[in-house]
Every structure is written in C-alpha cells, then in structure tokens.
Amino acid sequence: MAARVLAAGGLLALVVAVAVVLLLNNGGRQERGPLNRDVPAERDAEPAVTERRLDDRRMELTIESAALGATTRVRLLLPKGWSREADRTWPVLWLLHGGFDSYTSWTSRTDVDDLTEDTGVIVVMPDGGRCGSYSDWWNGGSGGPPRWATYHLKELLPLLETRYRAGGRRAVAGYSMGGQGAMLYAAEGHFQAAASFSGAVHILAPGVPQAVMAGTTFGCPGTDWKRVWGDPDEQRAVWRAHNPYDQAERLRGVRLVVASGTAELWEDPAEHLAGKAGRAFAARLGELGIEVETHFYRGRHDHAHWQRELRRAYPTLMRAIGAR
C-alpha cells in the first residue's frame, strides 16, 4: 500500500499513510478584509532564464532563482497564435503539482494539452519542490532559501508578464500539496479563481501535523521537517499562516472550486483525509459567506481523478479570467 500511495504524487499521500500507521500502533490515541484582485505582483529582481521549445506549444524555462538559491524549471503550454512580439496579452492558468511530483506531472500524467488546446490561455506549470509546500520556509526563524512562494509570486509571475505576454487575469489549480498551494497563492490577491483537487487544505486537523513531520522526513531524506513551518505548537502562528482553513477569509472575492473523494479509510487513506479536509474547508467558507463550488465523489487519490476534476472545473476557471 505504501508504494501505491507514494506513486499518487501528493505530500498528503505519505502524510496519511504515516498517520494511519501511527493510529493503528497507538490504539487511536490523539496526541483582513477583501483584497484587490488586480494589483500587479510585487517584483524581486528578474532572474536569468534559458528557454527551450519542446514542440509547437510546449516551452521549458530554466530559471536561476535568487529566492530558491538554486536553478529550477517551469513548463509552459502556449496558446495558438502566441508570440512574444504580440500587441496583446493572454489570460493565464497556473497548475501546481503535488508532493514528490514535478513540473512535468500535469503534462505527463493528464490530458491537459488536449484540454487547453483550443483555449486562448497560457498554462504555467512551475516546479514546487518535492516537499516545498508552496511556502517560504521558516528555517528556524531566520528565513532564507528555499522561498517557494517568493519565487513563484515575485520572480516567476512578473517574468511571465514582462517576457511571455502573460496578462493580469489568472486562475490557479492544484492537486494534493498543490491544492494547498493554490488556495494560499489565491489568498495573496493575484488570482481571480482557484481550485483544489484532493488538496491539503486543513493542515492543522488532528494528527496531521505529526504525519506531515513524518512525511517530510521520509519523503525528503536529510530534510529537517521543522525547517518548513517550525513546530506546530511552538510556531502555531506560522502553521496557521499556511493553512487554507485558517486563511479562508482572505479568499473573499475569488471564484473557488473544492473537490475531493470520499473514500473510506480502508479504501484509500490519502483520499479519506483529503475528503475530510475538503469538506471542513468548504464548511468554513460557508460560515464566512464565501461562495464555493464543491464536488465530493467516490474516488481515489490519483491523477485519473485529478484530470477529471480539472475538466469539471475548467469552465468555471476560464469564465473567471475571461478565457474561452
């Protein structure tokens, strides 16, 4: 079972597997107002970029990121008629991958190429790190690399606008760890729509912090799990700042989609927890009077379901950014 869960590609997958083991071994004991959605992104210094065309639509960028202190990559799917010399811009769809996956996962494991072929939208698929959590890491309180959120929102986003004719109308979607990232990035005010598929949208649910600890430790060997957000008790404010459930108020005005499976624990522990997180998050949005489109279904924590859910959410995302 552990091998299948790892292959699913989400940080949440390993989180749940470890949590289930802990529960079985221990007998079940439990140890601002609305944002302006059209403001330009704050910019860090523009990074050095090398680009490579893979085919008519695919372009791969290699980026020297100061925020990460490393080289990273991003894959683009360009719309028909795209040109860097065009006198127009295109709306943008960001697709975020899950833990232990990479920037190639959406194109290699779903039909996103076909889905977006006739839509006038630039698709952006950045690397988010195996255990990056779409966050600037706490690093014992001193910050510093890796700063995934800073890279994505202050280096990559402006770069796409200045060099690749990306416009200011943007949607973001992601699965598992990427679902968490989609909601966190939307809360920053630069996306008009956001979708989470089997997302880690409530990281402070009972038992989950301990499982995150184990997932980071075993999924990214040599990485101290406390580097990401610190200790969940001592640095509670840091964890809350990266928990979509706690940041729900900041999503007011964003067009939201939340989808996840309702598998039983014995069927798929990863999707079982994702379903609980998704329903809790949707309920929190409801309490705040924030509209959200939901789809809770019988299904597993895998790319086949995430492909289907992207297709289901796609019209909503495209309408929000004026793409067709």
N, C-alpha and C positions, 0 to 999 in steps of 0.2 A: 504493500500500500504506500509506503514512504516514497518509493521510486515514482509511482504514478502521480503522487501529489507534487513532488518536485517538478516533474515534467509539465505540470499545468502552468508553470511560469509565473506565479504570483508569490510575493512575500507572504501574503495571507495564507498560502497553501502550507508552507512549512510552519508558520505560526500555529495553525490549527492542529497539524499533526502532532507537534510537540505538546500543545495544550491537552490534547486527548490523552497522551501517554501520562502526563503529569496527573490528570484527574483519575485515571484508572489506577495508577500506582499509589495514590494517596486517598483512595476511597471517596473522591469527590470533594475533598476539603478545599476551601477557598482561601487561601492565604489573603456700536458706533453708528451709526446711522447709515443710510443708503450711500453707496459710493457712486462717483461719476464714472460711468462705464466707457466713456470715450476719451479719457485723458491719455496723452502719449506716455509710453513707458519711460520710466527713469532710465538713463543710459549710463553704463560703465564704458570704459574705453573700448573701442571697436577691436575685436580680436583678429588675428591673422587667420586667413581662410584659404584652403586649397579645395577646388571643386573638381568633380569627375562626373561626366554624363554616362549613365549606365544604359539608357535606351531613350526613346523619344520622350518619355515622361519622367523617368527617374533620374534624379541628380543626387549625388552624395557629397556632403561637405565634411571636410576635416578641419577642425577648429582648435586653435591654440587658446585655451580659456584661462584667463588670469583667476577667475573665480574658483575654478577647479584645481588650478595649479597643474594642469595636465592637458593632453590632447584628447579630444572627443569627436564623435561623429554624429551627423544628423542626415536622415534621408528625406528628400522632398519628392512629392508627386506633383508635377506641374500641369496646369490645365491646358487644353487646346488653345493655340493662339498666343501662349505666353511668350513674352520677350522682355529682357531686362531694359530694352530701349523703348518699351511701350509708353504711351502717354496716359495710361490708366493704371490702376492697382486692382488686385483681386482679393476677395474675402479669403479667410484662412481657417483651416481646420487642423488643430493640433491633436495628435493621437499619442497617448502616453502608455508605455508598456508596464508590465508587472515586474515584480522582483525576480531575479535570476534570468530574466529575458533581456533583450537588447533592442536597439533602434530598428533592427531588421524584422522584428517579430510580426508586426502588423502586415507587412507585405509578404512575408514568407509563410504565414500560417492563417491568413484570412484572404478574402477576395476584395480587399479594399481598392485594389487597382481597378477592377471592373465597376465597383460601386460608384467610384468618383469620376470615371472616365468622361462622362458627358455633363459633369457639373463644373461650372466655372469657379473652382476653388483651388487654392494651393494647400496641399496636405503636408503637414510638418510632423515628422516622427523623430524626435530627439532621443539620444541616449539619456537614461536617467540613473545609471549605475545599478549594479546587482542588488545592493541594499541601500540605495541612495535616499529613498523615502521622499523625494522631491522636496528636500529641506536643506537649508544651510545648517550644517552640523554644529552642535553645541560645543564639542571638543573641550570639555572641562570648564566651560565658561569663557574660553579665550577666542572662540570662533575660528576663522580661517578655513582653508580648504578641507574637504570639498564643500562648496557652496552651490548646491544644485539649483536652488530657487533663484539665486542671483544670476547664475549663468543663463538659465532659461529666460528669465524675465527682463534682465538688464543688459545682457550681452546678445543672446540669440534673437530675441524678439525685435529689438531695434535693427540688428544686422539684416534681418529679413526685409524690413521696410526700406532700408537705405540701398540695398543691393539687389533685391529679388522681387520688387514690386508688390510686396505684401501690404495689404490695406489694414485699416483700423477696425474692421468688423471681423471678430474672431470667435470661434467656438472651440471647446476643448473636451475631449473624452478620453477615458482610460479604463483599463481593467485591473482588478485586484489592487496592488500598490498604486497603479496608475489612476484608479478611481479616486483614491485619496488625493493624489496629486492634482487631478482635475478640479476637485472641489476647493482645495487650498489655493490653487492659482486663480480660480474664478473669484475667490474672496478678495484677491488683491486688486480687482477692479478693471482688468484689461480684457475680459472675455464677456461676451453678451449671452453665451449659452454654455452649459457644462453638463456632461453625462458621466455617470459612474456605473460600471458593469461589474458586479461582484466585488465592489470596492471596499477597502479598509477604511470605512467612513466613521468608525467609532473605536478608536484605538485604546480607550480607557474603559471599555467594558470589562467586567470581572474576568480575571485570568489572562486577558490578552497581553498586558504589559510583560508578564513573565514569559509568555510564549514568544513575544517579539524579541526579548532578550535571547532566548534560545535560538530563534530563527536566524538572527544576525550572527550569532556566534558560530553556528554550524553551517550557515549558508554562505558566509563570507569569512572563511578561516583567517585568523590573525587580526580581526577587527574587534576592538573592544566595543561592545554594544552600547555602552554609556556615551560613546562619542556622538551618537546621533542626536538624542534629546536629553541625555542625562538620566538620572534615576527617576522613576515615575512618581516617587513620593517626595524626594528632596527637591526635584526640579519639576514639580507638578505644573507650574505655570508654563513651562516650555512645552510639555506634553499637550496641555490644553490648547496652546497656540497652534499646534499641528494636528489637532483633532477636528475634522469637519463637523462633528456633532456639536462641539463647543463653539465653533466659528459660524454656525448656521445663520445668525443674524446678518452677517456680512454678505450673505448671498442674496439679500433682498434686491429685486430688480433683475436678477439673472434668470434666464429660461433654463429650468433644471429638469433632468431626467435621472431617475434612480432605478436600476434593475438588478435583480439577483435571483438565484434559485432558492427553493425551499426544501432542499434535500434533507432527509433525516441524518442524524449524526452518524449512524452506521453505514449510510449510503455514500456520503461524501462529507467528511468533517470540515473541509475547507469551505464548501458552499453552504453548509449548515450555519457556520458562523457568519459568513458573508450575508446570508439571508437575514439573520437576526440583526446584524449591524445596519443593513439597508432599511429594514422596517423601523428600527429605532430612530435612524436619521430622518426618514420621511415623516415619522410622527413628530419629531422635534420641529421640523419645518412647518408642519401643520399647526402646531401650537403657536408658532410665531406668525401665522397667517401668510406664509410664503408658499406660493403655488409650486407644485412639483408634479411631474408626470411619472408614474411608477408602473413597474411591471414585475411582479413576483410570480415565478413559474416553477414547475418541476424541472430541475436541470442540474448539471454538474459544473464544476469549476474548470472549464476548459475553453479552448479557442473556438470550437464549433458554436458554443452558446454565445460567446462574445461577438462573433461575427454576426450572428442572427440579431443580437440586441443592438449592434451598431446600425444594421439595416432598418430595424424598427424605429430607432431614434433619429435616423438621418434626416427625414423630412423636417422634424422639429428643429434640429440644429441648423439646417440650411435656411429655414424661414427666418430664424432669429438673426442671421447675419446677411440676409438679402441675397443668398446664392440660389441658383436654380439649375 
